[in-house]
Amino acid sequence: MLGDGTKLATTTHKTAPAARLLDLTRLVSRVGRPMTGIDRVEWAYLNHLTDESTPVFALIRTTYGYILLERGGMLALRARISGAEPWGSIDTLSRLVRTKPDSVRRAESDVRRLALDRCRPRRLPDMLHRHLPGGTAYLNIGHTNLTDRVLSAVRHSINGRVAVFVHDTIPLDFPQFQREGSVDRFRAFLRQAGAWADLIIYNSACSAERAEHWLSMWGNPPQGIVAHLGVEVPELADVPEGIVPTQPYFVTVGTIEPRKKHALLLDIWDGFSDGAPHLMICGSRGWNNQDVFSRLDKAADNHRISEVAPLTDGQVATVLSGSLGLLFPSLAEGYGLPPIEAAALGVPVLCNDLPVYRETLGDIPVYAEASDRYLWETKIRNLAEIPKPKKTNMANAFDPPDWKTHFNTVLRLT
């Protein structure tokens, strides 16, 4: 239940802003790495806003200052991120940056070549004033670059409105699972959002409730709106030979970090006898999880558990489609795309009983508290025995949310 201080907006239509300014700092800074859930949302905004008729620009913070792109530059960047066009060469400025990977140095070089304008940090207000109409709406989707410098320039040089996407508050809700320094960084981000935002976008009512809890400690929360994320089922892609097990298998997807509760699955598989289904772990190793990493190193010899990373979205979809089901005992999620994407593929889902999944998936998954190992083992055995046609019928009732509905909700207000 949302607190009384939350001002959730209605979706009454308002006139579109004179222009929209989308912050793409996160996407450019992460070129060359697999997309995270937040990356995918920023990517969806880039795709949608460049297809809209409202004038659109992009702001990118790079090593040497700020880049401003207009629609043509954003479309060119979009083509490069998607792989439709190749990245260019590393320019002179990026050659001086030894601390960043070549993929990011090429990306920063290209956005400079594509720029409508660029400036040193202190000249940002002047650059925005030169090119953007008054009343431009600034959208920060990626939890990145939400600084006093940027927000002040938007507010005071172009009389802009600020919309910030808050994906979850897990760093504050579960600090014990976080990397060093991430809790303080996230707290600073959320306080910035509370102080500057005219609108906060949430992916679920659960995220809104938790964010409102924290924001209310520092003042009245800004107006908020809930819009579920769209789910696009990727085309199935070929998986390298030898990765997919020959025997029946379950899959778990996500970074191997304590919150995802891989230890529960390893405990269960330790108790299985020969002939049990295989467990396929799709995800990179994360942080604060040395015991699980050691167990995975040892498990590699028994051929009942495999660890695979990185895979493309299409390859993960292929792996999921051939599996007995997705296992997802995560202790906390703001939205949690893997179970939703698995359900959209018609794959059975066994997950922790989190409120966000009751909100987004209803009765589609099989729920089991992550603290109950015996219940999880029982549910896994039951899923392994369900015939494939019945599995498909179980999942066919799911109608996944789409991006059109998301943007119809959000863009009425920003």
C-alpha positions in Angstrom: 0.0 0.0 0.0 1.4 3.4 -1.0 1.8 5.9 1.8 -0.4 9.0 2.1 2.5 11.2 0.9 2.7 9.6 -2.5 1.3 11.8 -5.3 0.6 9.2 -8.0 -0.4 10.9 -11.1 -3.4 10.3 -13.2 -2.7 9.7 -16.9 -4.9 12.6 -18.1 -3.5 13.8 -21.5 -1.4 17.0 -21.5 0.2 18.9 -24.3 3.5 17.4 -25.5 6.5 19.4 -24.4 8.3 21.6 -26.9 11.1 19.0 -27.0 12.5 16.1 -25.0 16.1 15.7 -23.8 17.0 12.1 -23.1 20.1 11.4 -21.1 22.1 8.6 -22.7 25.2 8.7 -20.5 24.6 5.2 -19.2 24.2 3.5 -22.6 27.3 5.1 -24.0 29.4 4.4 -20.9 28.5 0.7 -21.1 29.0 0.0 -24.8 30.7 -3.4 -25.2 29.0 -5.0 -22.2 25.8 -7.1 -22.1 22.8 -4.9 -21.4 21.4 -4.9 -17.8 17.8 -4.4 -17.1 18.2 -0.6 -16.6 20.2 -0.5 -19.9 17.3 -2.1 -21.7 14.9 0.5 -20.4 17.1 3.4 -21.5 17.5 1.6 -24.9 13.7 1.4 -25.2 13.4 5.1 -24.5 16.0 5.8 -27.2 14.1 3.7 -29.7 10.7 5.1 -28.9 11.5 8.8 -28.6 13.5 8.8 -31.9 10.4 7.4 -33.6 8.1 10.1 -32.1 7.2 13.4 -33.8 8.1 15.5 -30.8 11.6 17.1 -31.2 14.1 15.1 -29.4 17.7 15.6 -28.3 20.2 13.5 -26.2 22.7 14.6 -23.6 25.8 12.5 -22.9 28.4 13.1 -20.3 31.8 11.9 -21.6 35.4 12.1 -20.3 35.9 15.6 -21.6 32.5 17.2 -21.2 29.0 17.1 -22.6 27.7 16.0 -26.0 24.4 17.1 -27.4 22.8 15.0 -30.2 19.8 15.8 -32.3 17.5 13.2 -33.8 19.8 12.3 -36.6 22.7 11.7 -34.3 20.5 9.7 -31.9 19.4 7.5 -34.8 23.1 7.0 -35.8 24.0 6.1 -32.2 21.0 3.7 -32.1 22.3 1.9 -35.3 25.7 1.5 -33.7 24.4 0.1 -30.4 22.1 -2.3 -32.2 25.0 -3.5 -34.4 23.4 -2.3 -37.6 26.3 0.0 -38.2 29.9 -0.4 -37.0 31.6 1.8 -34.4 34.2 4.2 -35.8 37.8 4.6 -34.9 39.2 6.0 -31.7 39.8 9.7 -32.1 42.7 11.8 -30.7 40.9 12.7 -27.5 40.0 9.1 -26.7 43.5 8.0 -27.3 44.5 10.0 -24.3 42.0 8.0 -22.1 43.8 4.9 -21.0 41.4 3.9 -18.2 38.4 3.1 -20.4 38.0 0.1 -22.6 38.4 0.5 -26.4 34.6 -0.1 -26.9 33.8 3.0 -24.8 36.6 5.0 -26.3 35.2 4.3 -29.8 31.7 5.2 -28.6 32.8 8.5 -27.1 34.7 9.2 -30.4 31.6 8.5 -32.4 29.3 10.7 -30.4 31.7 13.6 -30.7 31.6 13.1 -34.5 27.8 12.9 -34.4 27.4 15.9 -32.1 25.1 18.8 -32.7 27.3 20.6 -30.2 29.6 19.8 -27.3 31.1 21.7 -24.4 33.2 21.7 -21.3 31.2 21.1 -18.1 30.9 24.8 -17.1 29.5 25.7 -20.5 26.5 23.3 -20.3 23.8 26.0 -19.5 24.9 28.0 -22.6 24.9 24.9 -24.9 21.4 23.9 -23.8 20.1 27.5 -24.1 21.5 27.7 -27.7 19.7 24.7 -29.0 16.8 23.7 -26.9 13.4 25.4 -26.7 12.0 26.6 -23.4 10.0 24.0 -21.5 12.0 21.0 -22.8 11.4 17.9 -20.8 14.6 16.2 -19.5 14.3 12.4 -18.9 16.9 10.6 -16.8 16.3 6.9 -17.2 19.6 5.3 -16.2 20.3 6.3 -12.6 23.4 8.1 -14.1 24.5 11.8 -14.6 21.8 13.1 -12.2 24.0 16.0 -10.9 23.4 19.5 -9.7 25.2 20.8 -12.8 22.9 19.0 -15.2 19.7 19.6 -13.2 20.4 23.3 -12.6 21.2 23.8 -16.3 17.9 22.1 -17.4 15.9 24.0 -14.8 17.4 27.5 -15.2 18.7 27.8 -18.7 15.7 26.3 -20.6 13.0 26.3 -17.9 12.8 22.5 -18.3 10.9 19.9 -16.4 12.7 16.9 -14.9 11.5 13.3 -15.0 13.6 10.6 -13.3 13.1 6.9 -13.5 13.6 5.1 -10.2 13.9 1.4 -11.0 14.1 0.1 -7.4 15.5 1.0 -4.0 17.3 -2.3 -3.3 20.6 -0.7 -2.3 18.7 1.0 0.6 16.4 -1.9 1.4 19.1 -4.6 1.4 22.4 -2.9 2.0 24.0 -6.2 3.1 23.9 -7.4 -0.5 25.6 -4.3 -2.0 29.1 -3.6 -3.3 31.2 -1.1 -1.2 30.1 2.4 -1.8 27.0 1.6 -3.8 24.6 2.3 -0.9 25.9 5.9 -0.4 25.9 6.5 -4.2 22.3 5.3 -4.5 21.2 7.4 -1.5 22.7 10.4 -3.1 20.9 9.7 -6.4 17.5 9.2 -4.7 17.9 12.4 -2.7 18.7 14.2 -6.0 15.6 12.8 -7.6 13.5 13.9 -4.6 15.0 17.4 -4.6 14.8 18.1 -8.4 12.3 15.9 -10.1 8.9 17.1 -11.2 7.9 13.5 -12.0 9.3 10.2 -10.9 8.6 7.2 -13.1 8.3 3.8 -11.4 8.2 0.3 -13.0 5.8 -1.1 -10.4 3.6 -0.1 -7.5 6.1 -2.0 -5.3 9.0 0.2 -6.4 6.8 3.3 -5.9 5.9 2.2 -2.4 9.6 1.6 -1.4 10.8 4.8 -3.0 8.1 6.8 -1.3 9.2 5.4 2.0 12.7 6.7 1.6 11.8 10.0 -0.2 9.4 10.9 2.6 12.3 10.9 5.1 13.8 13.9 3.2 10.6 15.9 2.3 7.5 15.5 0.3 8.0 13.0 -2.6 7.6 14.4 -6.1 4.6 13.4 -8.2 5.0 9.8 -9.3 3.6 7.5 -12.0 3.6 3.7 -12.3 4.2 2.2 -15.8 5.1 -1.5 -16.1 8.0 -2.2 -18.5 7.3 -3.6 -21.9 8.5 -7.2 -22.6 9.8 -8.0 -26.1 10.5 -11.6 -26.7 13.8 -11.8 -28.6 14.3 -13.9 -31.6 15.8 -17.3 -30.7 19.5 -17.3 -31.5 21.9 -20.2 -32.0 23.8 -21.2 -28.9 27.5 -22.4 -29.2 27.8 -26.2 -29.4 28.2 -27.9 -26.1 26.6 -25.3 -23.9 23.0 -26.7 -23.8 22.9 -29.9 -21.7 21.9 -33.1 -23.4 19.7 -34.1 -20.4 16.6 -32.2 -19.1 17.6 -29.0 -17.4 16.5 -26.0 -15.4 17.8 -22.5 -15.9 18.5 -19.6 -13.5 19.3 -16.2 -15.0 21.1 -13.2 -13.5 24.3 -11.9 -12.0 25.7 -14.3 -9.4 25.5 -12.2 -6.3 24.0 -12.9 -2.8 20.6 -11.3 -3.4 19.9 -13.8 -6.2 20.1 -16.7 -3.8 22.1 -19.1 -6.0 23.2 -20.8 -2.7 19.7 -22.3 -2.3 19.8 -23.9 -5.7 23.3 -25.3 -5.1 22.1 -26.8 -1.8 19.2 -28.5 -3.5 21.4 -29.9 -6.3 23.9 -31.2 -3.7 21.1 -33.4 -2.4 20.0 -34.7 -5.8 21.0 -38.2 -6.9 22.4 -39.1 -10.3 19.8 -38.8 -13.0 18.4 -35.5 -11.7 17.9 -32.6 -14.1 20.9 -30.4 -14.9 21.1 -26.9 -13.5 22.3 -24.2 -16.0 23.4 -20.9 -14.4 23.3 -18.1 -17.0 25.0 -15.0 -15.5 28.3 -13.3 -14.8 30.0 -13.5 -11.4 29.2 -10.5 -9.3 30.3 -9.5 -5.8 30.4 -10.5 -2.1 29.8 -14.2 -3.0 33.1 -16.0 -2.7 31.5 -19.1 -1.1 29.2 -19.6 -4.0 32.0 -19.0 -6.5 34.1 -21.7 -4.8 31.2 -24.1 -4.9 30.7 -23.4 -8.6 34.3 -24.1 -9.2 34.0 -27.5 -7.6 30.6 -28.2 -9.2 32.1 -27.9 -12.7 33.6 -31.4 -12.2 30.3 -33.2 -11.6 28.6 -32.3 -14.9 25.3 -31.6 -13.1 25.7 -27.9 -12.9 27.1 -25.5 -15.6 27.9 -21.8 -15.5 27.5 -19.9 -18.7 28.3 -16.2 -19.5 28.0 -14.1 -21.5 25.0 -15.0 -23.7 23.0 -12.7 -25.9 19.3 -12.1 -25.2 18.4 -14.3 -28.1 20.7 -17.1 -26.8 19.2 -16.9 -23.3 15.7 -17.2 -24.9 16.9 -20.3 -26.8 18.2 -21.8 -23.6 15.0 -21.0 -21.7 12.8 -22.3 -24.4 14.3 -25.8 -24.2 14.3 -26.0 -20.4 12.1 -27.5 -17.8 11.6 -24.1 -16.3 13.2 -20.9 -14.9 14.2 -21.0 -11.2 14.4 -17.6 -9.6 14.8 -17.5 -5.8 15.9 -13.8 -5.7 15.3 -12.1 -2.4 14.4 -8.7 -3.9 13.5 -7.2 -7.2 12.2 -3.8 -8.4 10.6 -5.4 -11.5 12.6 -8.5 -12.2 12.6 -9.1 -15.9 13.7 -12.8 -16.2 10.5 -14.4 -14.8 8.4 -12.1 -16.9 10.4 -12.8 -20.0 10.3 -16.6 -19.3 6.5 -16.5 -18.9 6.3 -14.6 -22.2 8.2 -17.4 -23.8 5.8 -20.0 -22.4 8.4 -21.3 -19.9 7.3 -22.4 -16.4 8.5 -20.2 -13.6 9.3 -21.1 -10.0 10.2 -17.9 -8.0 10.3 -16.5 -4.6 6.9 -15.1 -3.4 7.6 -11.4 -3.9 4.9 -8.7 -4.1 6.2 -7.4 -7.4 5.5 -10.8 -9.0 2.0 -11.0 -7.6 1.6 -7.5 -9.3 3.1 -8.3 -12.7 2.6 -12.1 -13.1 -0.4 -12.9 -10.9 -1.0 -16.7 -10.7 1.3 -17.6 -13.6 4.4 -18.6 -11.6 4.7 -21.4 -9.0 5.6 -19.5 -5.8 7.8 -20.7 -3.0 9.4 -18.8 -0.1 13.2 -18.7 -0.7 13.7 -19.6 3.0 12.0 -23.0 2.5 14.5 -25.3 0.9 12.3 -28.4 1.3 9.4 -26.6 -0.5 11.7 -25.5 -3.4 13.1 -29.0 -3.8 9.5 -30.4 -3.9 8.4 -27.8 -6.5 11.4 -28.5 -8.6 10.8 -32.2 -8.6 7.1 -31.6 -9.5 8.0 -29.3 -12.4 10.4 -31.9 -13.8 7.6 -34.4 -14.0 5.1 -32.2 -15.8 4.7 -33.2 -19.5 5.7 -30.5 -22.0 2.2 -29.8 -23.5 0.8 -29.1 -20.0 3.7 -26.8 -19.3 2.9 -24.8 -22.4 -0.8 -24.6 -21.4 0.2 -23.3 -18.0 2.1 -20.4 -19.5 -0.2 -19.5 -22.4 -2.5 -17.5 -20.2 0.1 -14.8 -19.7 -0.3 -11.6 -21.7 3.0 -9.7 -21.2 3.0 -5.9 -20.8 4.1 -3.9 -23.9 6.1 -0.8 -24.5 3.2 1.0 -26.2 1.2 0.9 -23.1 4.2 2.1 -21.0 4.9 5.1 -23.2 1.2 6.0 -23.5 1.2 6.3 -19.7 4.5 8.1 -19.2 4.5 10.5 -22.1 1.2 12.0 -21.2 3.0 13.6 -18.3 6.4 14.4 -19.6 
